């Protein structure tokens, strides 16, 4: 745990140094698309010690000065499958973004969409010797959290304090200077597969880039697609990507749960390719231009010429109705939504004050998906487009860019994490088992 803590602190310091120099890149490495945004910051005077809880989570204003995206290669289920192909794709998109921005970028922050994420809820409590909460008391209470056995090969990606309590007064975001005898904390920890994360780090460093941070794609998508009231009252963000579908749950402006299922839009494309005996490229085009999940009487009469999609009328003169295409797509979409419902049940989403569900990601643009999701997941469902940020071109405002835009917001406005505090050497947590999510039901 100590090595992980020191490594995360080093990346945090690297992010601050890159921001002080004024330029940093964010990299969204997905299964179907790799996107890169080059961010320009205000300069070294933008940090304020009073922002957030921790002393290191400086805030900043920024604008996008360069964007690029390319087809992802060598990725499968959000994880690297072919290192050489992924490296070439990353080099291509970074060089394109640098060319648009007109500057050289040395530091990059990336997000992970696969790697089998798992959420844990930790709790810690200490006695306040001085009768008032000081900076080192926050570090001590975070170190007092009982850490479960995450399993072999698991790495902590996020460790965020989501609630503080002083003598039973819960719901505090910043407990410093509060008087009392006891300080308690609830912390959300997200772990991922260490090998998958290591492959991503190694691939980025092979591209001659310094890694200044890694974040969850589900977390980033939620920051971009959920409005402020939804993050406050309780909402779930469902990011339908190409290889995975990520789920993140927010309340009180904190992420308290994140997970992902290894189902995405690529499986829908594969079903179309197999069902109609066409190439993967043709199947993707059919899904994009003619796809849907809600058939009407008109769809039986709307014919799609497969030869027109392939451009080869001599070898393929077949035609299908749009209803037939919907009949191929709908079972897979229903299966994905069923997996999402299982994750939401595991997170205790039904206990939320406001059970809002926001669909984002490239797969959310399938016509009729919000209607089907409302029947399967709940009535409060909407399609979420990412928030507009300064300098972002119009072609990068689609739901498929939610992860990249959310990562830019997280880079400029990071939430305090465990490694933002100077942890005493003797306060590193002991490895004892605790029941996960017990704090969720008791506090929220």
C-alpha positions as CSV (number, residue, x, y, z in Angstrom):
1,X,0.0,0.0,0.0
2,X,2.9,2.3,0.7
3,X,4.3,2.0,-2.8
4,X,0.9,2.7,-4.3
5,X,0.5,5.7,-2.1
6,X,3.9,7.1,-3.0
7,X,3.3,6.4,-6.8
8,X,0.0,8.3,-6.8
9,X,1.5,11.2,-4.9
10,X,4.2,11.4,-7.5
11,X,1.7,11.5,-10.4
12,X,-0.3,14.2,-8.5
13,X,2.9,16.3,-8.2
14,X,3.6,15.7,-11.9
15,X,0.1,16.9,-12.8
16,X,0.6,20.1,-10.9
17,X,3.9,20.8,-12.5
18,X,2.4,20.3,-16.0
19,X,-0.4,22.6,-15.2
20,X,2.0,25.3,-14.0
21,X,3.8,25.0,-17.3
22,X,0.4,25.6,-18.9
23,X,-0.3,22.6,-21.1
24,X,-1.4,19.0,-20.5
25,X,-3.2,16.4,-22.6
26,X,-6.0,14.0,-21.6
27,X,-6.3,10.7,-23.4
28,X,-9.5,8.6,-23.6
29,X,-8.4,5.1,-24.7
30,X,-11.6,3.2,-25.6
31,X,-12.3,0.0,-27.4
32,X,-13.7,1.7,-30.6
33,X,-12.2,5.2,-30.4
34,X,-9.1,7.0,-28.9
35,X,-9.6,10.7,-28.3
36,X,-7.1,13.3,-27.2
37,X,-7.7,16.8,-25.9
38,X,-4.9,19.3,-25.3
39,X,-5.7,21.7,-22.4
40,X,-4.2,25.1,-21.8
41,X,-4.3,26.5,-18.3
42,X,-4.2,30.0,-16.9
43,X,-0.7,29.8,-15.5
44,X,1.2,29.2,-12.2
45,X,-0.9,31.7,-10.2
46,X,-4.2,29.9,-10.5
47,X,-3.9,27.6,-7.5
48,X,-5.7,28.4,-4.3
49,X,-5.0,26.6,-1.1
50,X,-8.6,26.9,0.1
51,X,-10.0,24.9,-2.9
52,X,-11.3,21.5,-1.9
53,X,-10.3,19.7,1.3
54,X,-6.8,18.8,0.6
55,X,-3.8,21.0,0.1
56,X,-2.8,19.5,-3.2
57,X,-6.0,19.5,-5.2
58,X,-5.5,22.9,-6.9
59,X,-8.3,24.2,-9.2
60,X,-7.8,25.9,-12.5
61,X,-9.5,27.5,-15.4
62,X,-8.6,26.0,-18.8
63,X,-9.6,25.9,-22.5
64,X,-9.2,23.2,-25.2
65,X,-6.6,24.2,-27.8
66,X,-6.3,20.9,-29.7
67,X,-8.5,17.9,-30.3
68,X,-8.1,14.7,-32.3
69,X,-9.6,11.2,-32.4
70,X,-8.9,8.1,-34.3
71,X,-10.2,4.5,-34.6
72,X,-8.9,2.4,-31.7
73,X,-6.7,-0.5,-32.5
74,X,-5.4,-3.4,-30.4
75,X,-8.1,-2.9,-27.7
76,X,-10.6,-5.4,-26.5
77,X,-13.1,-5.0,-23.6
78,X,-11.4,-1.7,-22.7
79,X,-8.0,-3.4,-22.2
80,X,-5.0,-3.6,-24.4
81,X,-4.9,-6.7,-26.5
82,X,-2.1,-5.8,-29.0
83,X,0.5,-3.5,-27.5
84,X,2.1,-2.5,-30.8
85,X,-1.2,-1.5,-32.6
86,X,-2.4,0.4,-29.5
87,X,0.9,2.3,-29.3
88,X,0.6,3.3,-33.0
89,X,-2.9,4.6,-32.5
90,X,-2.0,6.6,-29.4
91,X,1.0,8.1,-31.2
92,X,-1.2,9.1,-34.1
93,X,-3.9,10.8,-32.0
94,X,-1.4,12.6,-29.8
95,X,0.6,13.9,-32.8
96,X,-2.6,15.1,-34.5
97,X,-3.8,16.9,-31.3
98,X,-0.4,18.5,-30.9
99,X,-0.4,19.7,-34.5
100,X,-3.9,21.3,-34.1
101,X,-2.8,22.9,-30.8
102,X,0.6,24.1,-32.2
103,X,2.4,23.1,-29.0
104,X,4.4,20.1,-27.8
105,X,2.8,18.1,-24.9
106,X,4.9,16.0,-22.6
107,X,2.4,15.0,-19.9
108,X,-0.8,13.1,-20.3
109,X,-3.7,11.9,-18.1
110,X,-5.5,8.8,-19.2
111,X,-8.7,7.0,-18.3
112,X,-9.4,3.3,-18.0
113,X,-12.7,1.8,-19.2
114,X,-12.1,-1.9,-18.6
115,X,-9.8,-3.7,-16.1
116,X,-12.7,-5.1,-14.1
117,X,-13.3,-2.3,-11.6
118,X,-14.7,-3.1,-8.1
119,X,-16.0,-0.6,-5.5
120,X,-15.5,-0.8,-1.8
121,X,-16.8,1.4,1.1
122,X,-14.4,2.0,4.0
123,X,-14.9,3.6,7.3
124,X,-12.5,5.1,9.8
125,X,-12.7,7.0,13.1
126,X,-10.2,8.7,15.5
127,X,-10.2,10.7,18.7
128,X,-9.4,14.4,18.4
129,X,-6.7,15.2,20.9
130,X,-6.9,19.0,20.5
131,X,-10.7,19.1,20.4
132,X,-10.5,20.6,16.9
133,X,-10.0,19.1,13.4
134,X,-6.6,19.9,12.0
135,X,-5.0,19.0,8.7
136,X,-3.1,16.1,10.1
137,X,-6.3,14.8,11.7
138,X,-7.8,14.3,8.2
139,X,-4.7,12.3,7.2
140,X,-4.9,10.2,10.4
141,X,-8.6,9.3,10.0
142,X,-8.0,8.3,6.4
143,X,-5.2,6.1,7.5
144,X,-7.4,4.6,10.2
145,X,-9.8,3.1,7.6
146,X,-10.0,-0.7,7.7
147,X,-8.9,-1.9,4.3
148,X,-10.3,-5.2,3.0
149,X,-8.3,-7.8,1.1
150,X,-8.8,-6.6,-2.5
151,X,-7.3,-9.7,-3.9
152,X,-4.1,-10.6,-5.7
153,X,-3.1,-8.3,-8.5
154,X,-5.6,-5.5,-7.7
155,X,-4.6,-1.9,-7.6
156,X,-6.4,1.1,-6.1
157,X,-7.4,3.6,-8.8
158,X,-9.5,6.0,-6.6
159,X,-9.6,6.5,-2.9
160,X,-11.9,9.4,-2.2
161,X,-13.3,10.6,1.2
162,X,-17.0,11.1,0.5
163,X,-18.3,12.0,3.9
164,X,-16.9,13.4,7.2
165,X,-18.6,13.4,10.6
166,X,-17.6,15.2,13.8
167,X,-19.3,13.9,16.9
168,X,-22.1,12.4,14.9
169,X,-22.6,15.6,12.8
170,X,-22.5,13.9,9.4
171,X,-22.5,15.3,5.8
172,X,-19.4,17.5,6.2
173,X,-17.3,18.0,3.1
174,X,-14.6,20.0,4.8
175,X,-14.3,19.2,8.6
176,X,-11.3,21.4,9.3
177,X,-11.6,23.8,12.2
178,X,-14.7,22.0,13.4
179,X,-14.7,21.4,17.2
180,X,-15.4,18.0,18.7
181,X,-14.0,14.9,20.3
182,X,-14.2,12.3,17.4
183,X,-13.7,12.5,13.7
184,X,-15.1,9.8,11.3
185,X,-14.9,9.4,7.6
186,X,-16.5,7.3,4.9
187,X,-14.2,6.6,1.9
188,X,-15.0,5.1,-1.5
189,X,-12.2,3.0,-3.0
190,X,-12.2,1.8,-6.6
191,X,-9.8,-1.0,-7.5
192,X,-8.9,-2.4,-10.9
193,X,-6.9,-5.3,-12.3
194,X,-3.2,-4.4,-11.9
195,X,-2.0,-6.1,-15.0
196,X,-4.4,-4.3,-17.3
197,X,-3.5,-1.0,-15.7
198,X,0.2,-1.8,-16.0
199,X,-0.2,-2.5,-19.7
200,X,-1.8,0.8,-20.2
201,X,0.9,2.7,-18.3
202,X,3.6,0.8,-20.2
203,X,2.0,1.6,-23.6
204,X,1.7,5.3,-22.9
205,X,5.4,5.5,-21.7
206,X,6.5,3.8,-24.9
207,X,4.9,6.7,-26.7
208,X,7.5,9.0,-25.0
209,X,4.8,10.6,-22.8
210,X,4.9,11.1,-19.0
211,X,1.8,9.8,-17.2
212,X,0.5,12.4,-14.8
213,X,-2.6,10.5,-13.7
214,X,-5.0,7.7,-14.4
215,X,-8.8,7.9,-13.8
216,X,-11.9,5.7,-14.3
217,X,-13.8,6.3,-17.5
218,X,-17.1,5.7,-15.7
219,X,-16.2,8.4,-13.2
220,X,-15.1,10.8,-15.9
221,X,-18.3,10.2,-17.9
222,X,-20.5,10.9,-14.9
223,X,-18.7,14.2,-14.3
224,X,-19.4,15.3,-17.9
225,X,-22.9,14.0,-18.4
226,X,-24.6,14.6,-15.0
227,X,-25.7,18.1,-14.2
228,X,-25.0,19.6,-10.7
229,X,-28.5,18.8,-9.3
230,X,-28.2,15.2,-10.4
231,X,-24.8,14.8,-8.8
232,X,-26.2,16.3,-5.6
233,X,-29.5,14.4,-5.3
234,X,-28.4,11.0,-6.6
235,X,-28.0,9.7,-10.1
236,X,-26.4,6.9,-12.1
237,X,-24.5,7.5,-15.3
238,X,-24.5,4.6,-17.8
239,X,-21.7,5.0,-20.3
240,X,-22.4,2.7,-23.3
241,X,-19.0,2.3,-25.0
242,X,-17.7,0.0,-27.7
243,X,-16.2,-2.8,-25.5
244,X,-17.6,-2.1,-22.0
245,X,-20.6,-0.4,-20.4
246,X,-19.6,1.6,-17.4
247,X,-21.9,2.4,-14.5
248,X,-21.2,5.1,-11.9
249,X,-23.4,6.3,-9.1
250,X,-23.1,9.8,-7.6
251,X,-24.7,11.5,-4.6
252,X,-23.7,14.7,-2.7
253,X,-21.4,15.4,-5.7
254,X,-19.3,12.3,-4.9
255,X,-19.0,9.1,-6.7
256,X,-19.9,6.3,-4.4
257,X,-20.0,3.3,-6.8
258,X,-18.5,2.4,-10.1
259,X,-18.4,-0.8,-12.1
260,X,-18.5,-2.0,-15.7
261,X,-19.8,-5.0,-17.7
262,X,-17.9,-6.5,-20.6
263,X,-20.7,-5.8,-23.1
264,X,-20.8,-2.8,-25.5
265,X,-21.6,-1.6,-28.9
266,X,-19.1,-3.8,-30.6
267,X,-21.2,-6.9,-29.7
268,X,-24.2,-5.3,-31.3
269,X,-22.2,-4.7,-34.5
270,X,-20.9,-8.3,-34.4
271,X,-24.5,-9.6,-34.1
272,X,-25.5,-7.6,-37.2
273,X,-22.4,-8.9,-39.1
274,X,-23.2,-12.5,-38.2
275,X,-26.9,-12.2,-38.7
276,X,-26.7,-10.5,-42.1
277,X,-23.4,-12.1,-43.3
278,X,-21.8,-8.8,-44.0
279,X,-18.4,-7.3,-43.0
280,X,-17.8,-5.5,-39.7
281,X,-17.5,-2.1,-41.4
282,X,-20.9,-2.6,-43.2
283,X,-22.5,-3.8,-40.0
284,X,-21.3,-0.7,-38.1
285,X,-22.6,1.5,-40.9
286,X,-26.0,-0.2,-40.7
287,X,-26.2,0.2,-37.0
288,X,-25.2,3.9,-37.2
289,X,-27.5,4.9,-40.0
290,X,-30.5,2.6,-39.7
291,X,-30.3,1.0,-36.3
292,X,-32.8,1.2,-33.5
293,X,-34.5,-0.8,-30.7
294,X,-38.2,0.2,-31.1
295,X,-39.9,-1.1,-34.2
296,X,-43.0,0.5,-35.6
297,X,-45.4,-0.5,-38.5
298,X,-43.5,1.8,-40.8
299,X,-40.2,-0.1,-40.2
300,X,-41.7,-3.2,-41.9
301,X,-42.0,-1.2,-45.2
302,X,-38.6,0.6,-44.9
303,X,-36.2,-1.5,-46.9
304,X,-32.4,-1.3,-46.7
305,X,-30.4,-2.3,-49.7
306,X,-27.3,-4.2,-48.5
307,X,-25.6,-3.8,-51.8
308,X,-25.9,0.0,-51.4
309,X,-24.1,-0.2,-48.1
310,X,-21.2,-2.3,-49.5
311,X,-21.1,-0.5,-52.8
312,X,-21.1,-3.8,-54.7
313,X,-24.3,-4.3,-56.5
314,X,-23.0,-7.2,-58.5
315,X,-22.3,-9.6,-55.6
316,X,-24.9,-8.5,-53.1
317,X,-28.4,-7.5,-54.2
318,X,-30.1,-8.4,-50.9
319,X,-32.4,-6.1,-49.0
320,X,-33.8,-6.2,-45.5
321,X,-36.4,-4.2,-43.7
322,X,-35.5,-1.9,-40.8
323,X,-37.7,-4.1,-38.6
324,X,-35.3,-7.1,-39.3
325,X,-32.3,-5.0,-38.3
326,X,-34.0,-3.9,-35.1
327,X,-34.9,-7.5,-34.4
328,X,-31.2,-8.4,-34.5
329,X,-30.1,-5.4,-32.3
330,X,-32.8,-5.4,-29.6
331,X,-31.9,-8.7,-27.8
332,X,-28.3,-7.6,-27.3
333,X,-29.3,-4.2,-26.1
334,X,-31.8,-5.8,-23.6
335,X,-29.0,-8.0,-22.4
336,X,-26.7,-5.0,-21.8
337,X,-29.5,-3.2,-19.9
338,X,-30.2,-6.3,-17.8
339,X,-26.5,-6.4,-16.7
340,X,-26.7,-2.7,-15.9
341,X,-29.8,-3.3,-13.7
342,X,-27.8,-5.9,-11.8
343,X,-25.0,-3.5,-11.1
344,X,-27.5,-0.8,-9.9
345,X,-29.2,-3.3,-7.6
346,X,-25.7,-4.2,-6.2
347,X,-25.1,-0.5,-5.6
348,X,-28.3,-0.1,-3.6
349,X,-29.5,2.4,-6.2
350,X,-33.2,1.9,-5.2
351,X,-32.4,3.7,-1.9
352,X,-31.4,6.9,-3.6
353,X,-33.6,10.0,-3.0
354,X,-33.6,10.8,-6.7
355,X,-33.3,7.7,-9.0
356,X,-32.2,9.5,-12.1
357,X,-30.4,7.5,-14.8
358,X,-28.4,9.2,-17.5
359,X,-27.3,7.3,-20.7
360,X,-24.2,8.6,-22.4
361,X,-21.4,7.2,-24.6
362,X,-21.5,6.3,-28.3
363,X,-24.1,3.5,-27.8
364,X,-26.6,5.9,-26.2
365,X,-27.3,7.4,-29.6
366,X,-29.2,4.3,-30.8
367,X,-32.8,5.6,-31.5
368,X,-35.4,4.4,-29.0
369,X,-32.8,3.4,-26.4
370,X,-34.1,5.9,-23.8
371,X,-37.6,4.5,-24.1
372,X,-36.4,0.9,-23.7
373,X,-34.2,1.8,-20.8
374,X,-37.0,3.6,-19.0
375,X,-39.1,0.4,-19.1
376,X,-36.2,-1.8,-17.9
377,X,-34.3,0.5,-15.5
378,X,-36.8,3.0,-14.3
379,X,-38.9,6.0,-15.4
380,X,-36.3,8.7,-14.9
381,X,-34.0,8.1,-17.9
382,X,-32.5,10.7,-20.2
383,X,-29.8,10.9,-22.8
384,X,-26.8,12.9,-21.5
385,X,-24.6,15.0,-23.7
386,X,-21.3,16.2,-22.1
387,X,-21.1,19.7,-20.7
388,X,-19.6,22.3,-23.0
389,X,-16.1,23.5,-22.1
390,X,-14.3,26.5,-23.5
391,X,-12.6,25.9,-26.8
392,X,-14.3,22.6,-27.5
393,X,-15.2,22.1,-31.2
394,X,-18.7,21.2,-32.1
395,X,-17.7,17.8,-33.5
396,X,-16.4,16.8,-30.0
397,X,-19.7,17.5,-28.2
398,X,-21.3,14.1,-28.9
399,X,-22.1,11.7,-26.1
400,X,-19.2,9.5,-27.3
401,X,-16.8,12.2,-26.0
402,X,-18.2,12.2,-22.4
403,X,-15.2,10.3,-21.0
404,X,-12.6,12.7,-22.6
405,X,-14.5,15.8,-21.6
406,X,-15.0,14.5,-18.0
407,X,-11.4,13.7,-17.8
408,X,-10.6,17.3,-18.7
409,X,-12.9,18.5,-16.0
410,X,-11.3,16.1,-13.5
411,X,-7.8,17.3,-14.5
412,X,-8.7,21.0,-13.8
413,X,-10.9,20.3,-10.8
414,X,-9.7,17.1,-9.1
415,X,-11.4,15.7,-6.0
416,X,-9.3,15.2,-3.0
417,X,-8.1,11.6,-2.6
418,X,-6.3,9.6,0.0
419,X,-2.8,10.4,-1.4
420,X,-3.4,14.1,-1.4
421,X,-2.7,14.1,2.4
422,X,0.7,13.6,4.1
423,X,0.0,10.2,5.6
424,X,2.0,9.4,8.8
425,X,4.2,6.4,8.3
426,X,2.6,4.6,11.2
427,X,-1.0,5.4,9.9
428,X,-0.9,3.1,6.9
429,X,-4.0,1.0,7.1
430,X,-4.0,-2.5,8.4
431,X,-5.4,-5.2,6.1
432,X,-8.6,-6.3,7.9
433,X,-11.8,-7.4,6.4
434,X,-14.9,-5.2,6.6
435,X,-18.3,-5.5,5.0
436,X,-18.4,-3.5,1.8
437,X,-21.0,-0.8,1.4
438,X,-22.2,-0.8,5.0
439,X,-21.7,2.9,5.1
440,X,-23.8,3.4,2.0
441,X,-27.0,2.2,3.6
442,X,-26.4,3.8,7.0
443,X,-25.4,7.2,5.7
444,X,-27.2,7.7,2.4
